[in-house]
Amino acid sequence: MEPSLFVAEGRLWRNDDAQCRVFDPWSLIWQPADALPAGARAITAEAAIAELAAANRIRRLPVAVIGPREPVDDQEATAAAVGAAIASLGLVLLTGGKGGVMAAASRGAAENGGLVLGYVPDEDWRMANPHVTVPLATGIGPVRNALIARACPVLIAVGGGYGTLSEIAYGLHFDKLVLTIADAPVVDGAVICRDVADIRARVARRMLALDGPL
């Protein structure tokens, strides 16, 4: 059953299972509350996180998009749409900073006003794709895949091969939510999503800690 979410007094509330709780947007946890304030306005998870982010009232952990440098079929377009969806929620995108799916997702987010972080495997930040807002030169090569998986509560795989598979494995090992689309590797524990709207809804729920602690 979906939790009932409300906005009141500039804060996010939930009222389900006969218990009222209020969201701490900096610790990203739900705390017990006495009662829902009068005049509370019902809201969806997606609208709630977008409102909190727009008002700069939530700590924004990054969301990762992972995938191949040489996308096939509609993977590039899908990655751009996923990046745009992340930006529309007011969230920060993190990628490996290079080309292909990473560049497409970065472009989609940047064109929609999103902040884009790039963990570049190279020693020179200039090796990042041109859509990365904050390029971080790690100088550690593909080992940076583990950093991406560790940093993000949600990883979204758009297509991919062995490199993407390693990132999926890291994400699952670190107990992160891993979403897949566009013929990404099928791995037990990863959630296959039907479309970008499905991804957007799942990301919003996760980043509001509605399906477990972050």
C-alpha positions in Angstrom: 0.0 0.0 0.0 1.3 3.4 -1.0 1.9 5.8 2.0 -0.3 8.9 2.1 2.0 11.9 1.8 1.1 15.5 2.8 2.8 18.9 2.9 2.1 21.2 5.8 4.1 23.9 7.7 6.8 23.6 5.1 7.5 20.0 5.9 6.6 16.5 4.4 4.4 14.2 6.4 3.1 10.7 6.0 0.0 9.1 7.6 -0.1 5.4 7.2 -0.5 2.3 9.3 -2.3 4.4 11.9 1.0 6.3 12.6 1.9 9.9 11.7 5.5 10.7 10.8 7.4 13.7 9.6 10.4 13.7 7.2 13.7 15.0 8.3 15.1 16.2 4.9 18.7 16.6 6.1 19.0 13.2 7.8 16.7 11.6 5.3 14.7 9.7 7.9 11.1 9.6 9.1 10.4 10.6 12.7 7.3 10.0 14.8 4.8 12.9 15.0 1.8 13.4 17.1 -0.7 14.3 14.4 -1.1 15.6 10.9 -1.4 19.4 11.0 -4.6 21.1 9.9 -4.7 22.2 6.3 -2.2 19.5 5.2 -2.1 19.2 1.4 -1.9 15.7 -0.3 1.1 15.2 -2.6 2.8 12.5 -4.6 6.4 11.3 -3.8 7.6 12.8 -7.1 6.1 16.2 -6.5 7.2 16.2 -2.9 10.9 15.6 -3.6 10.8 18.1 -6.4 9.3 20.8 -4.1 11.9 20.1 -1.4 14.7 20.3 -3.8 13.5 23.5 -5.4 13.3 25.1 -2.0 16.8 23.7 -1.2 15.3 21.9 1.8 16.6 18.4 1.3 20.1 16.9 1.3 20.5 15.7 -2.3 22.4 12.4 -2.5 23.3 11.6 -6.1 21.6 9.2 -8.4 23.8 7.2 -10.8 23.2 6.4 -14.4 25.5 3.6 -15.7 25.8 2.0 -19.1 28.0 1.4 -22.2 30.2 3.9 -24.0 28.8 2.5 -27.3 25.0 2.4 -26.8 22.9 0.5 -29.3 19.3 1.0 -30.5 17.4 3.4 -28.3 19.8 3.3 -25.4 21.2 6.8 -25.9 17.7 8.3 -26.2 16.6 6.4 -23.1 19.6 7.6 -21.1 18.9 11.2 -22.0 15.3 10.8 -20.9 16.5 9.2 -17.6 18.9 12.1 -17.0 16.1 14.6 -17.7 13.8 12.7 -15.3 16.4 12.9 -12.5 16.8 16.6 -13.1 13.1 17.1 -13.1 13.0 15.7 -9.5 15.7 18.3 -8.5 18.2 15.5 -7.9 21.9 15.3 -8.7 23.1 13.0 -11.4 26.3 11.1 -11.1 28.0 9.2 -14.0 31.4 7.9 -14.9 31.8 11.2 -16.8 32.7 9.7 -20.2 30.8 9.1 -23.5 27.9 7.0 -24.7 25.2 6.4 -22.1 27.1 8.5 -19.6 27.2 11.5 -21.9 23.6 11.1 -23.0 22.3 11.0 -19.4 24.5 14.0 -18.6 23.1 15.9 -21.5 19.5 15.1 -20.6 20.1 16.3 -17.0 22.0 19.4 -18.0 19.5 20.5 -20.6 16.8 20.4 -17.9 18.7 22.4 -15.3 20.2 19.5 -13.4 23.6 19.3 -11.6 25.8 16.6 -13.1 28.7 15.1 -11.3 31.3 12.9 -13.2 33.7 10.5 -11.6 36.2 10.5 -14.4 38.6 7.5 -14.5 41.4 9.7 -15.9 43.9 11.9 -14.1 42.7 14.9 -16.0 39.2 16.4 -15.4 39.2 17.7 -19.0 38.5 14.1 -20.1 34.9 14.4 -18.9 32.1 14.8 -21.4 31.1 18.5 -22.0 27.8 18.1 -20.1 29.4 17.3 -16.7 29.0 20.3 -14.3 31.4 19.0 -11.7 34.1 16.8 -13.2 36.1 14.8 -10.5 39.3 13.3 -11.8 39.9 10.0 -9.9 42.9 8.7 -11.7 42.0 5.2 -10.8 40.6 3.8 -14.0 37.6 1.4 -13.9 38.0 1.0 -10.1 36.0 4.2 -10.0 32.9 2.0 -10.7 33.0 1.0 -7.0 33.0 4.7 -6.0 29.9 5.4 -8.1 28.1 2.4 -6.6 29.1 3.4 -3.0 28.1 7.1 -3.4 24.5 6.6 -4.7 21.4 5.2 -3.1 20.1 4.4 -6.6 21.9 3.1 -9.7 20.1 3.1 -13.1 21.6 0.8 -15.7 20.7 1.7 -19.3 21.9 -1.2 -21.5 25.5 -2.3 -20.9 28.0 -5.1 -20.9 30.6 -6.4 -18.5 31.6 -2.9 -17.2 27.9 -2.1 -16.4 27.5 -5.6 -14.9 30.4 -4.9 -12.5 28.7 -1.7 -11.4 25.4 -3.5 -10.9 27.2 -6.1 -8.8 28.8 -3.4 -6.7 25.5 -1.7 -6.2 23.7 -4.8 -5.1 26.7 -5.7 -2.8 26.4 -2.3 -1.2 22.6 -2.8 -0.7 21.7 0.0 -3.2 18.5 0.1 -5.3 19.5 -1.0 -8.8 17.1 -0.2 -11.7 17.6 -1.5 -15.2 16.1 -0.6 -18.6 16.9 -0.9 -22.3 18.3 -4.4 -22.3 20.6 -3.9 -19.3 22.1 -7.1 -17.9 19.6 -9.1 -15.9 20.8 -9.8 -12.4 18.9 -11.2 -9.4 18.1 -8.3 -7.1 18.0 -5.6 -9.8 14.6 -4.2 -10.8 13.7 -4.3 -14.4 11.7 -1.1 -15.2 9.1 -0.8 -17.9 9.8 2.8 -18.9 11.3 6.1 -17.7 8.2 7.0 -15.8 8.5 3.9 -13.8 12.2 4.8 -13.0 11.2 8.3 -12.0 8.6 7.0 -9.5 10.9 4.5 -8.0 13.7 7.0 -7.6 11.4 9.4 -5.8 10.2 6.8 -3.4 13.8 5.7 -2.7 15.2 9.1 -2.2 12.4 9.9 0.3 13.2 6.7 2.2 9.7 5.4 1.6 10.8 1.8 1.0 13.5 1.7 3.7 16.4 3.7 5.1 19.0 5.3 2.9 
